Amino acid sequence: MNSKYKNPYKKNYKLKIIDKINRKGITYGKLEEAPFFTGSENLLADEIKINGEDPQFLSCNKNYFKIDENKKEVEIEINWKTRLLLMQENLGNALIRYFLTSNTNSEILNYKVGKNSSYIDVKSKDFKFMTLKNIESLANYAVFSNLAIENFDNYLSIERLAKISYEGPALKRTGEIGMILISSVDKINSAIRLTIVSGENAYKLARSSINTLENMKMYLNSDSIENVFSDVKKLKSKSANNIEKKSKQEKIINSQKDNELKKNDEFIKVDKLEKICEPEKVLKDVKNSHIEISSELEKDIITDKTFESKEKNNKSVKIPQQNRVIEAAKKEKYDSKFFHEKYKLESFKNLNKEVKSKDYSSKNEIKETQKNKNVEKLNNELVQNSSNDNKEKSPIFYQAVESFKRFATDVSGINYIYKVLKDVNLKELREISNYILKEDNFIQIYGLKNGDRSKIIILRSQNLNFDLKKIYKKLEGYFEFIGTGNMYTLDLQCKESDMTRIMESFLIEIKKYAK
């Protein structure tokens, strides 16, 4: 047996220094057999105090630690709580490794043990649920059998079971773990990661899960914990039906409001029309409604400020100020090249074809009566766009939405929009994506490159039954990102170099749930 950890339950030691060295004016001492574990790539070190202080080890050799020059012995105190947690997690991990290799053909790539949990990386494409369940059961059977353990230099010898690769202090019997749980299974690059909790940590997880089920049972008024899952499914089904009914009602209400607005437009007063058609007001309202205005058009409208003075000097001017502003606003059209360059989406290429069919006639062909109708039409459009309570978007907005939707890829009835964008207006993107969010069967994943402050926006339609926040919590331990969100949307910030891998990982996890 390895005498260093002969008594792993002992907390306090008083030991002699067998050797001293001096480095840069600091004295370091060495013990004959240090009773504490200094850590490795696979296992955390013991938490200790030497003479009541945190230890300072020699950088190139952890067998030596800082001491007073005149000291011949030191007092060592081992944090028992941390050591117990580490021994429980370490033994639980070792048992799972043993049953994995002895019952499957899987190759173990790596493992790591911490004081709150441990993990094992296995070279495999996937694991069947029943395989993991059986391995977990076998490991717990070994725990319940309370088998004796002997700890040697680099392995454990467990009574009537096997010799298992191991390092660090170990418990005396398997029963001291209590229980082992495989808490999660995740795909990491080309491997499968099994996260394991053992001992006190396993008990806390089990207790927390039971408390959650009890709370859900009371909230749902279920007869028993076993009925909670079926009651949640019923609640989700009712919620989906309510959302569908609400959506239909909103469409009917919006349609009625549109009809009322059309009727009211016929009674707009002339003095109100004149105020709205002032050049400064037109320019401001058109900009606020997100209508793209060319520099030449803007110059024309601004130039109209001096229209009255020019009219005195030039009698040949026949177009009234209001009509000139209206003719300028008519030049507004959907610029597909602008959106194609902005969002790098192929779907924007042919949009001008739709808009060209709606181009206005030239000024010379417009009759006087038609001009008056166009004046009223423009007035109505400007009133709607300038209103703070405006519920109607510009035609450009709807065409942009349709372009994003045409870019989607259909996978098993779910439409996936997956795109990395550059130099986009974040506000415009949020408006478009939130509008698509209201439609059924859409998954949207956008990446916005911006160095260390790059963003990832993820949205799923309300009719899909899975929680994006759950996927967020599942992946946050494996990547460096921060963010907020809920079950429908996520807003993340990360480094540009990590953005693609994070987007791909969310896409893979979402495909598991979006069925």
N, C-alpha and C positions, 0 to 999 in steps of 0.2 A: 504493500500500500504506500502511496505517496505521503510521507510523514509531514510534509508542509501543510496539508489540509486534513491532518489526522483528526482534529476536533474542529469542524467548520462552524460549530455553534458558539465557540468562545469569542468574546468581544474585546477583552482587555489583556494586554501583554506587557511585560517588562523584560526587555531583552538586551543582551550585551552587544556592543559594537566590536566586530572582529577586524575591521580594516577602515582606515581613513585616508582620504586624498584631498589635496587642496587645488582648487581651480579659481584663478583670478581673485584670490583673497578670501574665497569661501570654502569652508570645510565640509566635506561630504563623508558620510559613514555608511558601512555595509553590515548587514546582519548575516549570521550563518545560514539561517533559513527564514526568509520573510514569510509571515503567516497570511499575508494579504495578496490579492491578485492585482497585477498592475495593468491588465487590459490587453486586448489583441484586436485583430481585424474583425473577429466574429463575436467578441464578448466584451461588454463594458467592464471597467475596473471597479474594484471595491472602493467605497467612499471611506476614507480613514483620516485620523488626526495623529500627528507625531508630536509628542510633548505639547498637546493641546492646540496645535496649529496645523493648517493645511500643508501637506508635504510639498517640497520643492526638489524634484528629481534632477539628477545630472542628465543633460540633454541626450548624451550618447549612450547612457547606461542607467536604466531604471533600478538597478540593484543598489545604487548609491543615492542617498537623499541628504539634504542639508541638515547639519546638526551644529550645536555649540562646540567649539574647539576643545573645551575641557571635559566634555561629556564622555563617559565610558559606557553608558547604557541609555536606552530611550524607552518612553512609555508610548504604546500604540493602542489606539481605540478604533475598532471597526464598527461602522454604522450597520447594526444588525438588521434593521428594517430593510435597507437597500439590498444587503447580502441575501436575505431570505427571498425577496422578490426575484433577484437574479438567479438564485439556485432553482427556484420553481420554474421560471421561464426557460432556463437552460436545460433542465431535465425534460420538460415537456417537449421542447424542440428536438432533443435527441431521440425521444421515443417516436415522434412522428417521422423523423428521418429514417429510423430503423424500419418501421413498418412500410414506409414508402418503397424503400429499396428491396425489401424482402417480398413484397406482394405485387409490385409492378415493375415494369422495365424502364421506369423513368430515371433519368440521370440528374442528380442534384448538382446545380451549378454553384450555388452560394447560399449562405445563411447568415443571419445576424440576430443577436439576442440583446434586448434592452430590458429595462426594469418594468416597463409597462406592457410590452408585447414582444414577439419575435416573428421572423418570417423565414421562409425557405423558397428559393427560386429553383424551379424544376424545368428542365428542357423538355417541353411538350407543347403541342398546339392547343390542346384542350384536355379537360378532365371531366369524366362523368360524375354527376352528383352522387350516385350510389357508391362509387369508388372512394371518394373522400369521406362519405358517411361511414363506410366500413373501416377505413383507416383510423378515423377518430374514435370509433367504438373499440377497436383493438387496443389503441393507446390507453383509453380509459379503463379497459379490462386489466391492463398491466398495473395501472394506478390502484384500482380497487383490490387487486391481489396483494398489495402491500409487500412487494418483494424486496429483499435485502440488497444493498448496493455497496460495492467496493470501488474506491476511487484510486486509479493508478496514474502514471505520468500523463498519458495522452488518451486514455480510454476508461470507460466504466465497465465493470463486470456486474451484471444484474442476475441475481439468483434465478435459475431455471429459465432464463430468457436468452441472453446473448451478451457479447462484448460490443460496446458502442463507442465510436469515436467521441471524445469529450475533452474539455479543458476547463480549469478553474475549480473552485470548491464545489462539493456536491452534497446532497441530502443523504441520509443514511438508509431511507426506505422510500419506495415509489409512492406509498400512500400519503406521504407528507405533501404531495402536490394538491390533492383534493380532486381536481378535475382539469381536463384539457378541452378547449374548444377551437375549432378552425373557424375563425370569425369572418373571413372573407377570402375570395379567390379572384385575382385580377390578372389581366394579361399585361405583361411588361416586355415591350419589344418582342423578342422571339421566345420568351419564357412565360411560365405561369407562376405567379407569386401567391403562396399560401400564407396568410397572416394568422398567427396562433397566439392565443392567450391561455395562461396556465395559472393554477393556484389561486391566490387572492384576486388577481386581475380577472380570471375566468368567473369567479363568484360574483364580482361586481358587475360584470357584463350580463350575466344571467339574471341577477337581481334587477338591474336597470330595465332589461327587456320585459320581465314579468310586471314591473311597475307600469311600464308603458301600456302593456296589454290590459292591465286592470283599469287604468285611466280611460282607455278607449272603450272598455266594456261599460263603465259608468256613463260615459258621454253618449254612447250609442244606445244605452239602455238594453244591452244584450243579456241573454239568459246566462251565458257562461263565456269564459275566455275562448273556448273552442268555436263559438258562434261569431266572434268578432270579425273574422275575415269575410264571411258571407255577408254580414251586415254592412261592411265597408263597400263591398261590391254593389249591393243594392243602393247605398247612398250615392255612389258614383254614377250609377245608371240614372237615378232621379235627377242629379245635378246636370248631367248631359242633356236630358230632356228639357229641363228648365231653361238652360242656355239656348237651346234650339228654339223654344217657344218665344223667349225674349228677343232673339234675333229677328224672328218673323214679325213680331209686334213693332220693333224699331223700324223695319223696312216699311211697314204700312204707315206708321206715323210720319216718317220722312217723306213718303210719297204724298201724303195729305198736305204736309207743310210746303212741298214744292208747288203743288197746285194752288195753294193760297198765295204764295209769293208771286206766281205768274199773274194772278188776278189783280193783286195790289200794284204790280208794276204798271198797269194801264192808267193809274190815277196819280202818278208822280207829278208834282207841280213844276212849272217852268222855272220859277225862281230857284228851286232846289237844284234843278239841272244846271243852271248857270253857275252856281257855287261849286258844284262837283267838277265842272269842266274847266275850272281855272287851271292854268298850266302847272303851277306849283303843286296843287292838290292831286292832279292827274299823275304826275311823276312820282309823288310820294306813295299814292295808293297802288299804282302799278308795281312799284318795287316791293311794297309790303305783300302783294299777292304772289310773289315769286315769279312774275312774268319777266322773261329775259328781254331787255331793251338794248338795241345796238347803240353805239356811241353817236352815230349820225342822227338817229331818232331822238336821242336825249338832247342833242344840240338844237334840233328843230323845235322841240317843246320849250326849251329854255329861251330860245330866241323870241318866242311869242310874247315874252314879257314886254317887249318894246313895240308890240303890234300897233297900238294906237298912234304912237309917234310916227311910225313908218307909214301908216294909212294917210296921215295928213300930207306927207311929202310925196307919196306915190299913189295916185288915184287908180292906177291900173290893177291894184290888188282887189280881187273879187271874192276870194274865199273867206268867209267869216272865221273869227278866231275859234269858235266851238267846232266847226266842221274841220278845220285844219288839225286840231288836236285829235279828233276822231279818226281822220284819215291816217294820222301817224300811228295811232294805237292799233289800226287794222293790220299794220305790218307785222304784228306779233305772230310768230309761228313756232312750232316745236323744232328745235335744233337737234337732230339726231346725232350729228357729228360731235356736238358738245357733250352729250351724254355718253356716246361711245368712247370718246377720249377720257371722259371723267371716270367712268365705272369699268372700262375695259370689257364691256359686254357685247358679244356678237349680235344679240337680239335687238340692239338699237339701230341697226343699219338701215332697215327698211321703213322706219317710222315716218319719214318725210312723205312717203307715198300716200299715207292716210291723210296727212295734213294738207297736201297739195290739192286734193280733191275738194277741200273746203275753202280754198283761197277765195278772197273777195274779188269782185270785178274791178276793173280799173276805174279811176275817178271819172273819166270822160263818159263812161257808159252808165253811170248811176243816175237815175232820175231823181227829181227833187223830192217826190213822195217817198222813194226808197231811202233817201238821205235822212228824212225825218224819223223813219222807223229805226234806222241804224243808230241815230242819236239816242232814242229811248233805250235801245238794246244795250249800248255801251254804258249808259247811265245806270241801268239795272245791274250790270256786271260789276261796275266800280263800287256801287253801294254795297253789294254782297262781299266783295273782296276787302273793303275797308272796315267792315264790321268786326268787332272783337269777338262776337258770338257766332261768327261764320262757321257753318257746318258743312259747307260745300267747298270742295277743292277745285283748283283750276284744271282745265283739260290736260295741261302738261303733266300734272301730278298723276292722273289716272293712266296716261300713256306710259309714264315711267314705271308705275306699278305693274302694268301688263307686260312691259319689257322684262322686269325682274322675274315674273312668273313664267314667261316663255323660256327663261334660262334654266328652269328647274329640271332635274332628272327624276323620272318616275322609277321608284324601286318598291315593288309589291304594293302599289296603290298609294305610296307616300311620296310627295314631291319634295326633293332635296335641292335647296339653293345653297351651294358651297363655293365661296369666292373670296380671294384675297384682293383687296382694293387699295388704290393709291390716290392721294390728293383728293379725297371726297369731302363733301360737306356733311359732317356728322349729324346735324339736325335734319337734313333732307333724308339721309339714310334711315334715321330713326322713324321718321314719319312714314316712309315707304314700307319698312319692315313691320311696323306696328299695324299698318293697314292690312298687310298680307296675313298677319297673325290672326285676324278675325275670321279668315277663311279656313275651311276644313283641310286637313291632311297636308300641311306644309311644315317642313323643318328648314330653318334658315341659320346658316353659320357664315358670318362675315369676319374677315381679318383685315385690320387697318394698320398698315405699317407706319411706325413713328418712333423708331429707335427703342430705347428702354421704356418708353411710354406707349408702346403699341397696344391696340385694343382688339378684343374678340367679342362679338355680339352674337348671342345664340337665342333663338326663339322657336317655340313650337306652337302649333295651332291648339285652340282650346278643346277640340274634340278628341285629342290624343290623350290616352290615359297613362301618363308616366310623369315623374317629378324630376325636373331639371336640377333642382337644388340637391337632390339625393346623388345625382351623378357628379355635381360640383364637389360635394363632400368626399365622394369616393376617390376623385382624382387629385384633390388639392395636396395630398401627401406625397405625390410623385412628381409634381412640377412646381416651378416657382412662378406663381401668379397670385394676384389679389383681385377681389371683385365682390359684387353684390348680385342679388337676384331673388327669384322665387320659382315656383313650379313651372311657370310659363316662359320666363326670360332670364338670361344671365348677361352680365356686363363685366368683362374681365380686363385686367391690365397686366401686360407681361413684357418681356424682352422680345425684340424682333427676331432674334436667333431661335427662340423657343416657340414662336407663334405657330408655325406649321405643325410641329409635333403635338402641341396642345389641341389644335383644331382637329387633327386626325384622331386623337384619342377620344375627344368628345363625340366625333362622328361614329366611331366604332361602338362606344357605349350606348349611344342613342339608338343605333340600329338594333341592338339587343332588345330594347324596350318597345320600339315603335313597330308593332306588329298588328 
